[in-house]
């Protein structure tokens, strides 16, 4: 895997503010590789090898959480993130708008 891309993804994730979320595609696009959203997910699944990053703030494009990562919702709720009735993050309210 491209180490430069890994660190670029982790740098972008580290900038997501408390109370906001970003999608995998959004991060891939910000890194200049919009077709690599799945690779962003793979990178984040191994992020602990590189340090501590707020990966819980990354969801899919409709706000769905990571399957089987039960702590993710609690971490987001503690930051003030609200959810829709279907269990997805309210993306209209909480999606990070990077300038």
Number of C-alpha atoms within 10 A of each C-alpha: 7 6 8 9 17 19 14 16 22 22 13 17 21 14 12 20 14 15 17 19 27 25 22 23 22 23 22 22 14 14 17 12 15 14 11 16 19 13 18 24 22 12 18 22 12 11 18 11 9 11 8 10 17 17 19 19 26 26 23 20 17 12 22 17 19 16 7 7 9 10 10 18 20 12 14 19 13 12 14 13 21 18 18 10 8 9 12 17 26 18 22 9 13 19 22 19 10 11 3
